[in-house]
Amino acid sequence: MKLQKIILASTAVVLAIGAGAAIAQFQKPEDAIKYRQSTFTVIGNSFGKIGAVVKGEAPYNKDEVAKNAAIVAMLSTLPWQAFGLGTEGGKAQSDIWSDNAKFKAASEKMQLAAVDLNKAAQSGDLESIKKAFGAAGQTCKGCHDDFRKK
Ligand code: ASC
């Protein structure tokens, strides 16, 4: 529980620093692509585990959901720094760079939804978790529809 509070606090700090700050440097475009795909993979894994609980496919365990939501909240801050100019490729659509303001707005929506999901998960109220999970899933989907190659 203490760790998750730290993660929540550090998520706020990272958000405050700003998604635009180039925290990570990449030697090659492929390194950036690998980085963002890896973070999305881990986010998807934890999000999916919460999804199984929300859909009634797995029993609700408060600590497990809280842990996975903290992972999603923390990692949700990471992929965006790996979409710098010159890192086109992977499943990224060119609109990420041609309409970067829209992409940035979508990424911020997702990060805020992840913070909400984490708050609900730490509180342990399953109904709030379900609502916050649905809202977060919409932000994933919205960005995939607009910016991810099919
Ligand atoms: C997931 C996952 C996504 C999102 C999205 C929500 O579990 O891997 O990409 O949810 O499907 O619509």
Backbone and ligand atoms as CSV (ligand in chain L), in Angstrom:
chain,resi,resn,atom,element,x,y,z
A,1,MET,N,N,0.839,-1.219,0.000
A,1,MET,CA,C,0.000,0.000,0.000
A,1,MET,C,C,0.860,1.250,0.000
A,2,LYS,N,N,1.927,1.201,0.801
A,2,LYS,CA,C,2.831,2.354,0.868
A,2,LYS,C,C,3.469,2.609,-0.503
A,3,LEU,N,N,3.894,1.516,-1.149
A,3,LEU,CA,C,4.516,1.609,-2.472
A,3,LEU,C,C,3.562,2.260,-3.469
A,4,GLN,N,N,2.283,1.846,-3.386
A,4,GLN,CA,C,1.321,2.386,-4.345
A,4,GLN,C,C,1.084,3.881,-4.128
A,5,LYS,N,N,1.173,4.309,-2.865
A,5,LYS,CA,C,1.029,5.752,-2.595
A,5,LYS,C,C,2.207,6.498,-3.190
A,6,ILE,N,N,3.388,5.904,-3.062
A,6,ILE,CA,C,4.591,6.521,-3.634
A,6,ILE,C,C,4.445,6.604,-5.156
A,7,ILE,N,N,3.947,5.510,-5.745
A,7,ILE,CA,C,3.785,5.485,-7.205
A,7,ILE,C,C,2.787,6.554,-7.638
A,8,LEU,N,N,1.701,6.667,-6.894
A,8,LEU,CA,C,0.686,7.670,-7.218
A,8,LEU,C,C,1.293,9.069,-7.147
A,9,ALA,N,N,2.071,9.319,-6.092
A,9,ALA,CA,C,2.699,10.629,-5.928
A,9,ALA,C,C,3.711,10.873,-7.039
A,10,SER,N,N,4.504,9.855,-7.357
A,10,SER,CA,C,5.517,10.077,-8.394
A,10,SER,C,C,4.877,10.228,-9.762
A,11,THR,N,N,3.716,9.596,-9.967
A,11,THR,CA,C,2.993,9.780,-11.228
A,11,THR,C,C,2.613,11.245,-11.386
A,12,ALA,N,N,2.125,11.831,-10.309
A,12,ALA,CA,C,1.750,13.249,-10.347
A,12,ALA,C,C,2.964,14.111,-10.649
A,13,VAL,N,N,4.088,13.755,-10.070
A,13,VAL,CA,C,5.317,14.527,-10.300
A,13,VAL,C,C,5.732,14.434,-11.765
A,14,VAL,N,N,5.707,13.213,-12.300
A,14,VAL,CA,C,6.100,13.029,-13.705
A,14,VAL,C,C,5.152,13.802,-14.610
A,15,LEU,N,N,3.854,13.755,-14.307
A,15,LEU,CA,C,2.885,14.506,-15.108
A,15,LEU,C,C,3.180,15.995,-15.025
A,16,ALA,N,N,3.577,16.436,-13.829
A,16,ALA,CA,C,3.855,17.853,-13.625
A,16,ALA,C,C,5.086,18.281,-14.415
A,17,ILE,N,N,6.070,17.409,-14.489
A,17,ILE,CA,C,7.270,17.722,-15.276
A,17,ILE,C,C,6.869,17.945,-16.733
A,18,GLY,N,N,5.899,17.186,-17.171
A,18,GLY,CA,C,5.374,17.376,-18.514
A,18,GLY,C,C,5.788,16.275,-19.448
A,19,ALA,N,N,4.784,15.805,-20.218
A,19,ALA,CA,C,5.036,14.695,-21.136
A,19,ALA,C,C,6.001,15.117,-22.240
A,20,GLY,N,N,6.118,16.406,-22.466
A,20,GLY,CA,C,6.976,16.886,-23.546
A,20,GLY,C,C,8.452,16.826,-23.208
A,21,ALA,N,N,8.776,16.728,-21.946
A,21,ALA,CA,C,10.183,16.704,-21.555
A,21,ALA,C,C,10.841,15.430,-22.067
A,22,ALA,N,N,11.961,15.592,-22.720
A,22,ALA,CA,C,12.657,14.422,-23.275
A,22,ALA,C,C,13.469,13.767,-22.181
A,23,ILE,N,N,12.814,12.874,-21.441
A,23,ILE,CA,C,13.476,12.215,-20.319
A,23,ILE,C,C,14.439,11.149,-20.857
A,24,ALA,N,N,13.950,10.406,-21.833
A,24,ALA,CA,C,14.788,9.333,-22.379
A,24,ALA,C,C,15.343,9.763,-23.729
A,25,GLN,N,N,16.556,9.401,-23.989
A,25,GLN,CA,C,17.168,9.632,-25.292
A,25,GLN,C,C,17.324,8.281,-25.960
A,26,PHE,N,N,17.121,8.273,-27.266
A,26,PHE,CA,C,17.243,7.016,-28.000
A,26,PHE,C,C,18.298,7.140,-29.077
A,27,GLN,N,N,19.129,6.128,-29.168
A,27,GLN,CA,C,20.208,6.128,-30.161
A,27,GLN,C,C,19.654,6.006,-31.576
A,28,LYS,N,N,18.654,5.117,-31.709
A,28,LYS,CA,C,18.113,4.820,-33.033
A,28,LYS,C,C,16.585,4.847,-32.952
A,29,PRO,N,N,15.904,5.153,-34.070
A,29,PRO,CA,C,14.438,5.118,-34.062
A,29,PRO,C,C,13.901,3.783,-33.552
A,30,GLU,N,N,14.568,2.686,-33.926
A,30,GLU,CA,C,14.089,1.358,-33.502
A,30,GLU,C,C,14.101,1.231,-31.972
A,31,ASP,N,N,15.043,1.917,-31.333
A,31,ASP,CA,C,15.095,1.871,-29.866
A,31,ASP,C,C,13.858,2.553,-29.271
A,32,ALA,N,N,13.456,3.668,-29.881
A,32,ALA,CA,C,12.255,4.375,-29.411
A,32,ALA,C,C,11.017,3.520,-29.641
A,33,ILE,N,N,10.952,2.885,-30.810
A,33,ILE,CA,C,9.792,2.041,-31.141
A,33,ILE,C,C,9.689,0.878,-30.155
A,34,LYS,N,N,10.832,0.262,-29.883
A,34,LYS,CA,C,10.861,-0.866,-28.949
A,34,LYS,C,C,10.428,-0.412,-27.543
A,35,TYR,N,N,10.915,0.754,-27.156
A,35,TYR,CA,C,10.588,1.297,-25.826
A,35,TYR,C,C,9.083,1.523,-25.708
A,36,ARG,N,N,8.509,2.223,-26.689
A,36,ARG,CA,C,7.068,2.537,-26.538
A,36,ARG,C,C,6.232,1.269,-26.651
A,37,GLN,N,N,6.629,0.342,-27.549
A,37,GLN,CA,C,5.844,-0.890,-27.667
A,37,GLN,C,C,5.946,-1.731,-26.394
A,38,SER,N,N,7.124,-1.737,-25.788
A,38,SER,CA,C,7.300,-2.501,-24.541
A,38,SER,C,C,6.432,-1.938,-23.423
A,39,THR,N,N,6.419,-0.609,-23.311
A,39,THR,CA,C,5.605,-0.025,-22.235
A,39,THR,C,C,4.124,-0.308,-22.484
A,40,PHE,N,N,3.689,-0.181,-23.766
A,40,PHE,CA,C,2.280,-0.472,-24.055
A,40,PHE,C,C,1.957,-1.949,-23.759
A,41,THR,N,N,2.910,-2.827,-24.015
A,41,THR,CA,C,2.689,-4.251,-23.721
A,41,THR,C,C,2.455,-4.468,-22.229
A,42,VAL,N,N,3.290,-3.844,-21.408
A,42,VAL,CA,C,3.152,-4.045,-19.954
A,42,VAL,C,C,1.877,-3.360,-19.445
A,43,ILE,N,N,1.584,-2.178,-19.990
A,43,ILE,CA,C,0.334,-1.497,-19.621
A,43,ILE,C,C,-0.853,-2.399,-19.978
A,44,GLY,N,N,-0.847,-2.932,-21.202
A,44,GLY,CA,C,-1.945,-3.782,-21.665
A,44,GLY,C,C,-2.107,-5.035,-20.820
A,45,ASN,N,N,-0.977,-5.573,-20.366
A,45,ASN,CA,C,-1.023,-6.773,-19.537
A,45,ASN,C,C,-1.706,-6.486,-18.201
A,46,SER,N,N,-1.284,-5.411,-17.532
A,46,SER,CA,C,-1.899,-5.081,-16.235
A,46,SER,C,C,-3.344,-4.635,-16.413
A,47,PHE,N,N,-3.588,-3.845,-17.473
A,47,PHE,CA,C,-4.953,-3.371,-17.722
A,47,PHE,C,C,-5.873,-4.566,-17.996
A,48,GLY,N,N,-5.355,-5.523,-18.754
A,48,GLY,CA,C,-6.132,-6.718,-19.067
A,48,GLY,C,C,-6.468,-7.537,-17.831
A,49,LYS,N,N,-5.531,-7.577,-16.875
A,49,LYS,CA,C,-5.790,-8.323,-15.633
A,49,LYS,C,C,-6.911,-7.658,-14.836
A,50,ILE,N,N,-6.923,-6.319,-14.844
A,50,ILE,CA,C,-8.031,-5.607,-14.175
A,50,ILE,C,C,-9.325,-5.866,-14.950
A,51,GLY,N,N,-9.209,-5.882,-16.275
A,51,GLY,CA,C,-10.368,-6.125,-17.137
A,51,GLY,C,C,-11.037,-7.459,-16.849
A,52,ALA,N,N,-10.224,-8.467,-16.593
A,52,ALA,CA,C,-10.774,-9.796,-16.300
A,52,ALA,C,C,-11.632,-9.747,-15.029
A,53,VAL,N,N,-11.175,-8.957,-14.049
A,53,VAL,CA,C,-11.938,-8.807,-12.798
A,53,VAL,C,C,-13.234,-8.037,-13.064
A,54,VAL,N,N,-13.101,-6.954,-13.808
A,54,VAL,CA,C,-14.258,-6.102,-14.116
A,54,VAL,C,C,-15.324,-6.891,-14.881
A,55,LYS,N,N,-14.865,-7.777,-15.764
A,55,LYS,CA,C,-15.812,-8.568,-16.566
A,55,LYS,C,C,-16.299,-9.818,-15.827
A,56,GLY,N,N,-15.831,-10.009,-14.600
A,56,GLY,CA,C,-16.276,-11.162,-13.820
A,56,GLY,C,C,-15.604,-12.466,-14.219
A,57,GLU,N,N,-14.517,-12.368,-14.977
A,57,GLU,CA,C,-13.805,-13.577,-15.410
A,57,GLU,C,C,-12.749,-14.016,-14.392
A,58,ALA,N,N,-12.432,-13.119,-13.463
A,58,ALA,CA,C,-11.459,-13.438,-12.410
A,58,ALA,C,C,-11.998,-12.862,-11.106
A,59,PRO,N,N,-11.688,-13.518,-9.967
A,59,PRO,CA,C,-12.194,-13.001,-8.683
A,59,PRO,C,C,-11.545,-11.655,-8.343
A,60,TYR,N,N,-12.284,-10.828,-7.615
A,60,TYR,CA,C,-11.741,-9.529,-7.216
A,60,TYR,C,C,-10.830,-9.710,-6.012
A,61,ASN,N,N,-9.577,-9.316,-6.212
A,61,ASN,CA,C,-8.619,-9.278,-5.109
A,61,ASN,C,C,-8.104,-7.854,-5.046
A,62,LYS,N,N,-8.410,-7.179,-3.962
A,62,LYS,CA,C,-8.111,-5.741,-3.879
A,62,LYS,C,C,-6.638,-5.431,-4.130
A,63,ASP,N,N,-5.749,-6.185,-3.474
A,63,ASP,CA,C,-4.317,-5.891,-3.599
A,63,ASP,C,C,-3.810,-6.101,-5.024
A,64,GLU,N,N,-4.325,-7.143,-5.668
A,64,GLU,CA,C,-3.912,-7.426,-7.056
A,64,GLU,C,C,-4.342,-6.294,-7.985
A,65,VAL,N,N,-5.604,-5.889,-7.869
A,65,VAL,CA,C,-6.117,-4.821,-8.734
A,65,VAL,C,C,-5.385,-3.514,-8.426
A,66,ALA,N,N,-5.141,-3.265,-7.129
A,66,ALA,CA,C,-4.429,-2.035,-6.744
A,66,ALA,C,C,-3.018,-2.027,-7.329
A,67,LYS,N,N,-2.372,-3.187,-7.291
A,67,LYS,CA,C,-1.017,-3.285,-7.842
A,67,LYS,C,C,-1.034,-3.032,-9.354
A,68,ASN,N,N,-1.950,-3.668,-10.034
A,68,ASN,CA,C,-2.000,-3.507,-11.493
A,68,ASN,C,C,-2.391,-2.092,-11.905
A,69,ALA,N,N,-3.287,-1.476,-11.146
A,69,ALA,CA,C,-3.679,-0.100,-11.474
A,69,ALA,C,C,-2.514,0.863,-11.233
A,70,ALA,N,N,-1.716,0.591,-10.203
A,70,ALA,CA,C,-0.537,1.437,-9.937
A,70,ALA,C,C,0.475,1.291,-11.074
A,71,ILE,N,N,0.623,0.075,-11.578
A,71,ILE,CA,C,1.527,-0.159,-12.719
A,71,ILE,C,C,1.034,0.620,-13.936
A,72,VAL,N,N,-0.262,0.532,-14.203
A,72,VAL,CA,C,-0.820,1.245,-15.363
A,72,VAL,C,C,-0.597,2.758,-15.201
A,73,ALA,N,N,-0.863,3.275,-13.995
A,73,ALA,CA,C,-0.718,4.727,-13.774
A,73,ALA,C,C,0.734,5.166,-13.964
A,74,MET,N,N,1.638,4.396,-13.406
A,74,MET,CA,C,3.062,4.750,-13.529
A,74,MET,C,C,3.512,4.665,-14.984
A,75,LEU,N,N,3.231,3.538,-15.606
A,75,LEU,CA,C,3.733,3.330,-16.976
A,75,LEU,C,C,3.023,4.204,-18.004
A,76,SER,N,N,1.821,4.679,-17.655
A,76,SER,CA,C,1.090,5.517,-18.615
A,76,SER,C,C,1.842,6.813,-18.924
A,77,THR,N,N,2.790,7.158,-18.066
A,77,THR,CA,C,3.548,8.405,-18.287
A,77,THR,C,C,4.715,8.199,-19.258
A,78,LEU,N,N,5.029,6.949,-19.572
A,78,LEU,CA,C,6.297,6.667,-20.271
A,78,LEU,C,C,6.310,6.659,-21.797
A,79,PRO,N,N,5.319,6.052,-22.470
A,79,PRO,CA,C,5.520,5.847,-23.909
A,79,PRO,C,C,5.674,7.124,-24.723
A,80,TRP,N,N,5.071,8.196,-24.273
A,80,TRP,CA,C,4.950,9.427,-25.081
A,80,TRP,C,C,6.292,10.043,-25.431
A,81,GLN,N,N,7.257,9.912,-24.533
A,81,GLN,CA,C,8.585,10.462,-24.793
A,81,GLN,C,C,9.314,9.701,-25.897
A,82,ALA,N,N,8.755,8.559,-26.287
A,82,ALA,CA,C,9.385,7.738,-27.329
A,82,ALA,C,C,8.709,7.919,-28.695
A,83,PHE,N,N,7.947,9.020,-28.843
A,83,PHE,CA,C,7.325,9.342,-30.133
A,83,PHE,C,C,7.944,10.610,-30.717
A,84,GLY,N,N,9.239,10.804,-30.462
A,84,GLY,CA,C,9.902,12.007,-30.969
A,84,GLY,C,C,9.978,12.038,-32.478
A,85,LEU,N,N,10.306,13.203,-32.999
A,85,LEU,CA,C,10.484,13.360,-34.450
A,85,LEU,C,C,11.533,12.361,-34.936
A,86,GLY,N,N,11.258,11.758,-36.061
A,86,GLY,CA,C,12.217,10.808,-36.632
A,86,GLY,C,C,12.068,9.392,-36.104
A,87,THR,N,N,11.036,9.160,-35.301
A,87,THR,CA,C,10.833,7.798,-34.767
A,87,THR,C,C,9.584,7.149,-35.368
A,88,GLU,N,N,9.203,7.610,-36.572
A,88,GLU,CA,C,8.057,7.001,-37.252
A,88,GLU,C,C,8.332,5.505,-37.449
A,89,GLY,N,N,7.272,4.729,-37.374
A,89,GLY,CA,C,7.431,3.290,-37.592
A,89,GLY,C,C,6.597,2.496,-36.609
A,90,GLY,N,N,6.745,1.211,-36.661
A,90,GLY,CA,C,5.937,0.330,-35.823
A,90,GLY,C,C,4.481,0.450,-36.210
A,91,LYS,N,N,3.610,0.578,-35.221
A,91,LYS,CA,C,2.180,0.688,-35.514
A,91,LYS,C,C,1.705,2.139,-35.480
A,92,ALA,N,N,2.671,3.046,-35.400
A,92,ALA,CA,C,2.319,4.461,-35.280
A,92,ALA,C,C,1.861,5.038,-36.614
A,93,GLN,N,N,0.731,5.716,-36.607
A,93,GLN,CA,C,0.261,6.409,-37.805
A,93,GLN,C,C,0.933,7.766,-37.897
A,94,SER,N,N,1.082,8.257,-39.130
A,94,SER,CA,C,1.797,9.520,-39.340
A,94,SER,C,C,1.078,10.710,-38.691
A,95,ASP,N,N,-0.226,10.559,-38.422
A,95,ASP,CA,C,-0.975,11.649,-37.764
A,95,ASP,C,C,-0.398,12.011,-36.394
A,96,ILE,N,N,0.315,11.079,-35.784
A,96,ILE,CA,C,0.945,11.377,-34.486
A,96,ILE,C,C,1.849,12.596,-34.623
A,97,TRP,N,N,2.521,12.705,-35.763
A,97,TRP,CA,C,3.445,13.819,-35.980
A,97,TRP,C,C,2.777,14.984,-36.714
A,98,SER,N,N,1.825,14.657,-37.621
A,98,SER,CA,C,1.200,15.742,-38.390
A,98,SER,C,C,0.119,16.446,-37.571
A,99,ASP,N,N,-0.451,15.742,-36.596
A,99,ASP,CA,C,-1.457,16.367,-35.718
A,99,ASP,C,C,-1.049,16.082,-34.271
A,100,ASN,N,N,0.146,16.545,-33.936
A,100,ASN,CA,C,0.729,16.184,-32.649
A,100,ASN,C,C,-0.046,16.724,-31.450
A,101,ALA,N,N,-0.700,17.894,-31.632
A,101,ALA,CA,C,-1.465,18.459,-30.511
A,101,ALA,C,C,-2.610,17.520,-30.127
A,102,LYS,N,N,-3.244,16.947,-31.141
A,102,LYS,CA,C,-4.355,16.021,-30.884
A,102,LYS,C,C,-3.847,14.749,-30.191
A,103,PHE,N,N,-2.700,14.269,-30.645
A,103,PHE,CA,C,-2.091,13.079,-30.043
A,103,PHE,C,C,-1.724,13.346,-28.578
A,104,LYS,N,N,-1.131,14.520,-28.350
A,104,LYS,CA,C,-0.724,14.889,-26.992
A,104,LYS,C,C,-1.951,14.969,-26.074
A,105,ALA,N,N,-3.018,15.576,-26.593
A,105,ALA,CA,C,-4.254,15.690,-25.802
A,105,ALA,C,C,-4.795,14.298,-25.468
A,106,ALA,N,N,-4.759,13.399,-26.461
A,106,ALA,CA,C,-5.250,12.035,-26.230
A,106,ALA,C,C,-4.384,11.314,-25.197
A,107,SER,N,N,-3.083,11.549,-25.257
A,107,SER,CA,C,-2.180,10.889,-24.301
A,107,SER,C,C,-2.429,11.415,-22.882
A,108,GLU,N,N,-2.734,12.697,-22.785
A,108,GLU,CA,C,-2.989,13.273,-21.455
A,108,GLU,C,C,-4.298,12.754,-20.865
A,109,LYS,N,N,-5.291,12.589,-21.736
A,109,LYS,CA,C,-6.580,12.022,-21.306
A,109,LYS,C,C,-6.368,10.623,-20.723
A,110,MET,N,N,-5.560,9.850,-21.422
A,110,MET,CA,C,-5.281,8.479,-20.978
A,110,MET,C,C,-4.569,8.482,-19.637
A,111,GLN,N,N,-3.589,9.374,-19.484
A,111,GLN,CA,C,-2.829,9.406,-18.222
A,111,GLN,C,C,-3.723,9.814,-17.051
A,112,LEU,N,N,-4.618,10.778,-17.304
A,112,LEU,CA,C,-5.526,11.200,-16.231
A,112,LEU,C,C,-6.506,10.079,-15.888
A,113,ALA,N,N,-6.970,9.361,-16.912
A,113,ALA,CA,C,-7.879,8.230,-16.671
A,113,ALA,C,C,-7.167,7.135,-15.874
A,114,ALA,N,N,-5.875,6.970,-16.137
A,114,ALA,CA,C,-5.099,5.962,-15.401
A,114,ALA,C,C,-4.945,6.369,-13.929
A,115,VAL,N,N,-4.782,7.662,-13.682
A,115,VAL,CA,C,-4.705,8.146,-12.298
A,115,VAL,C,C,-6.045,7.904,-11.588
A,116,ASP,N,N,-7.146,8.170,-12.291
A,116,ASP,CA,C,-8.486,7.923,-11.721
A,116,ASP,C,C,-8.681,6.443,-11.408
A,117,LEU,N,N,-8.258,5.600,-12.332
A,117,LEU,CA,C,-8.388,4.155,-12.117
A,117,LEU,C,C,-7.561,3.726,-10.903
A,118,ASN,N,N,-6.382,4.303,-10.788
A,118,ASN,CA,C,-5.517,3.949,-9.654
A,118,ASN,C,C,-6.152,4.396,-8.325
A,119,LYS,N,N,-6.729,5.594,-8.326
A,119,LYS,CA,C,-7.403,6.080,-7.104
A,119,LYS,C,C,-8.532,5.130,-6.716
A,120,ALA,N,N,-9.334,4.750,-7.701
A,120,ALA,CA,C,-10.454,3.839,-7.430
A,120,ALA,C,C,-9.928,2.495,-6.919
A,121,ALA,N,N,-8.851,2.019,-7.543
A,121,ALA,CA,C,-8.305,0.709,-7.163
A,121,ALA,C,C,-7.738,0.737,-5.750
A,122,GLN,N,N,-7.080,1.835,-5.385
A,122,GLN,CA,C,-6.536,1.928,-4.018
A,122,GLN,C,C,-7.668,2.016,-2.994
A,123,SER,N,N,-8.788,2.644,-3.379
A,123,SER,CA,C,-9.924,2.761,-2.444
A,123,SER,C,C,-10.592,1.398,-2.257
A,124,GLY,N,N,-10.510,0.557,-3.271
A,124,GLY,CA,C,-11.050,-0.790,-3.141
A,124,GLY,C,C,-12.548,-0.888,-3.387
A,125,ASP,N,N,-13.129,0.131,-4.003
A,125,ASP,CA,C,-14.562,0.094,-4.304
A,125,ASP,C,C,-14.757,-0.432,-5.729
A,126,LEU,N,N,-15.263,-1.653,-5.824
A,126,LEU,CA,C,-15.330,-2.327,-7.126
A,126,LEU,C,C,-16.200,-1.572,-8.127
A,127,GLU,N,N,-17.272,-0.957,-7.667
A,127,GLU,CA,C,-18.132,-0.205,-8.600
A,127,GLU,C,C,-17.365,0.977,-9.205
A,128,SER,N,N,-16.592,1.689,-8.375
A,128,SER,CA,C,-15.776,2.795,-8.884
A,128,SER,C,C,-14.704,2.282,-9.829
A,129,ILE,N,N,-14.152,1.124,-9.491
A,129,ILE,CA,C,-13.118,0.526,-10.351
A,129,ILE,C,C,-13.713,0.218,-11.724
A,130,LYS,N,N,-14.915,-0.340,-11.738
A,130,LYS,CA,C,-15.575,-0.676,-13.013
A,130,LYS,C,C,-15.788,0.567,-13.856
A,131,LYS,N,N,-16.276,1.624,-13.227
A,131,LYS,CA,C,-16.520,2.886,-13.950
A,131,LYS,C,C,-15.222,3.454,-14.495
A,132,ALA,N,N,-14.215,3.517,-13.624
A,132,ALA,CA,C,-12.933,4.105,-14.024
A,132,ALA,C,C,-12.249,3.242,-15.082
A,133,PHE,N,N,-12.440,1.937,-14.995
A,133,PHE,CA,C,-11.860,1.034,-15.994
A,133,PHE,C,C,-12.493,1.288,-17.366
A,134,GLY,N,N,-13.812,1.434,-17.369
A,134,GLY,CA,C,-14.516,1.705,-18.631
A,134,GLY,C,C,-14.048,3.008,-19.256
A,135,ALA,N,N,-13.906,4.031,-18.428
A,135,ALA,CA,C,-13.462,5.341,-18.928
A,135,ALA,C,C,-12.030,5.258,-19.462
A,136,ALA,N,N,-11.186,4.531,-18.737
A,136,ALA,CA,C,-9.786,4.393,-19.179
A,136,ALA,C,C,-9.729,3.619,-20.495
A,137,GLY,N,N,-10.511,2.564,-20.598
A,137,GLY,CA,C,-10.545,1.768,-21.827
A,137,GLY,C,C,-10.953,2.597,-23.027
A,138,GLN,N,N,-11.873,3.544,-22.805
A,138,GLN,CA,C,-12.293,4.432,-23.895
A,138,GLN,C,C,-11.135,5.302,-24.380
A,139,THR,N,N,-10.281,5.721,-23.428
A,139,THR,CA,C,-9.136,6.552,-23.842
A,139,THR,C,C,-8.115,5.710,-24.607
A,140,CYS,N,N,-7.977,4.429,-24.256
A,140,CYS,CA,C,-7.086,3.533,-25.028
A,140,CYS,C,C,-7.632,3.420,-26.447
A,141,LYS,N,N,-8.921,3.104,-26.506
A,141,LYS,CA,C,-9.562,2.842,-27.797
A,141,LYS,C,C,-9.530,4.085,-28.686
A,142,GLY,N,N,-9.838,5.233,-28.104
A,142,GLY,CA,C,-9.870,6.476,-28.888
A,142,GLY,C,C,-8.539,6.726,-29.578
A,143,CYS,N,N,-7.473,6.537,-28.829
A,143,CYS,CA,C,-6.137,6.771,-29.380
A,143,CYS,C,C,-5.788,5.698,-30.424
A,144,HIS,N,N,-6.173,4.462,-30.163
A,144,HIS,CA,C,-5.908,3.399,-31.151
A,144,HIS,C,C,-6.659,3.673,-32.449
A,145,ASP,N,N,-7.924,4.082,-32.326
A,145,ASP,CA,C,-8.727,4.369,-33.527
A,145,ASP,C,C,-8.070,5.451,-34.378
A,146,ASP,N,N,-7.561,6.480,-33.711
A,146,ASP,CA,C,-7.042,7.641,-34.446
A,146,ASP,C,C,-5.579,7.509,-34.842
A,147,PHE,N,N,-4.793,6.802,-34.044
A,147,PHE,CA,C,-3.338,6.911,-34.215
A,147,PHE,C,C,-2.594,5.586,-34.365
A,148,ARG,N,N,-3.276,4.468,-34.275
A,148,ARG,CA,C,-2.582,3.178,-34.406
A,148,ARG,C,C,-2.973,2.502,-35.710
A,149,LYS,N,N,-1.987,2.004,-36.431
A,149,LYS,CA,C,-2.263,1.276,-37.671
A,149,LYS,C,C,-3.022,0.008,-37.349
A,150,LYS,N,N,-3.986,-0.312,-38.218
A,150,LYS,CA,C,-4.841,-1.482,-37.974
A,150,LYS,C,C,-4.061,-2.773,-38.194
L,1,ASC,C1,C,-7.101,-3.480,-23.228
L,1,ASC,C2,C,-6.090,-3.366,-24.208
L,1,ASC,C3,C,-6.356,-2.270,-24.938
L,1,ASC,C4,C,-7.542,-1.581,-24.397
L,1,ASC,C5,C,-8.587,-1.288,-25.422
L,1,ASC,C6,C,-9.806,-0.668,-24.778
L,1,ASC,O1,O,-7.185,-4.337,-22.382
L,1,ASC,O2,O,-5.054,-4.173,-24.400
L,1,ASC,O3,O,-5.667,-1.838,-25.951
L,1,ASC,O4,O,-8.012,-2.442,-23.362
L,1,ASC,O5,O,-8.945,-2.450,-26.082
L,1,ASC,O6,O,-10.793,-0.474,-25.731
